[in-house]
Amino acid sequence: MDKAFDRDVLERELVRHQGPVAAGQWLARCRWEDVMEPYAVWKGLWSVKRGAYRNQRLGGSHDAVADCRALLAKTEQMAAPAPPSHW
């Protein structure tokens, strides 16, 4: 996720609809997180080269609505109970 890009898009729309003062006040209260990082950890594929967990594809088309739906599905997947272990 490109936090700077997402923030800029959101700021532009907030300014357009609410004005620069309201947009600035709202954005000042935001905390930006890359929601794909917990998913990468959950998948557990470590990248020695990057020294971090590997990014995971969401799948599907890459547009705002499809990304939100895919993110919701991944969040639900992580929140679901783990299947019983065969060990």
C-alpha positions as CSV (number, residue, x, y, z in Angstrom):
1,M,0.0,0.0,0.0
2,D,1.2,3.4,-0.8
3,K,0.2,5.4,2.2
4,A,1.3,8.8,0.7
5,F,-0.8,8.2,-2.4
6,D,-3.8,7.1,-0.4
7,R,-3.6,10.0,1.9
8,D,-3.3,12.5,-1.0
9,V,-6.3,11.0,-2.7
10,L,-8.3,11.2,0.5
11,E,-7.1,14.7,1.2
12,R,-8.1,15.9,-2.2
13,E,-11.6,14.6,-1.9
14,L,-12.0,15.9,1.7
15,V,-10.9,19.4,0.5
16,R,-13.3,19.2,-2.4
17,H,-16.3,18.3,-0.3
18,Q,-15.5,19.8,3.2
19,G,-13.0,22.5,2.5
20,P,-9.3,22.7,3.4
21,V,-9.7,23.6,7.1
22,A,-12.1,20.6,7.9
23,A,-9.9,18.3,5.8
24,G,-6.8,19.3,7.6
25,Q,-8.5,18.9,11.0
26,W,-9.8,15.4,10.1
27,L,-6.5,14.2,8.6
28,A,-4.6,15.5,11.7
29,R,-6.5,12.9,13.8
30,C,-5.8,10.0,11.4
31,R,-3.4,7.2,12.1
32,W,-2.2,5.5,8.9
33,E,-1.5,1.8,8.9
34,D,-0.6,-0.6,6.1
35,V,-3.3,-3.2,6.6
36,M,-1.5,-5.7,4.4
37,E,1.3,-6.0,6.9
38,P,-0.7,-8.1,9.4
39,Y,-1.9,-10.3,6.5
40,A,1.7,-10.9,5.4
41,V,2.6,-11.9,8.9
42,W,-0.5,-14.2,9.1
43,K,0.6,-15.9,5.9
44,G,4.1,-16.3,7.4
45,L,6.2,-16.2,4.2
46,W,9.5,-14.6,5.3
47,S,11.8,-12.8,2.9
48,V,15.4,-13.1,3.9
49,K,16.3,-10.5,1.2
50,R,13.9,-7.9,2.6
51,G,14.2,-8.9,6.2
52,A,10.4,-8.9,6.5
53,Y,7.4,-10.9,5.6
54,R,6.5,-11.1,1.9
55,N,3.8,-8.9,0.6
56,Q,0.7,-10.9,-0.5
57,R,-1.5,-10.3,-3.5
58,L,-5.1,-9.5,-2.8
59,G,-6.2,-11.0,-6.1
60,G,-8.9,-9.7,-8.4
61,S,-9.1,-6.4,-10.2
62,H,-7.1,-3.5,-8.8
63,D,-9.6,-0.7,-8.1
64,A,-10.9,0.9,-5.0
65,V,-14.1,-1.1,-4.5
66,A,-12.4,-4.5,-5.4
67,D,-9.5,-3.7,-3.1
68,C,-11.9,-2.9,-0.2
69,R,-13.8,-6.1,-0.8
70,A,-10.7,-8.2,-1.0
71,L,-9.3,-6.6,2.1
72,L,-12.5,-7.3,4.0
73,A,-12.3,-11.0,2.9
74,K,-8.7,-11.3,4.0
75,T,-9.5,-9.7,7.4
76,E,-12.4,-12.2,7.9
77,Q,-10.1,-15.0,6.9
78,M,-7.5,-14.0,9.5
79,A,-10.3,-13.6,12.2
80,A,-11.8,-17.0,11.5
81,P,-11.0,-19.8,13.9
82,A,-8.0,-21.9,12.8
83,P,-8.9,-25.3,11.4
84,P,-8.1,-28.3,13.7
85,S,-4.6,-29.5,13.5
86,H,-3.9,-33.0,12.2
87,W,-0.8,-33.2,14.4
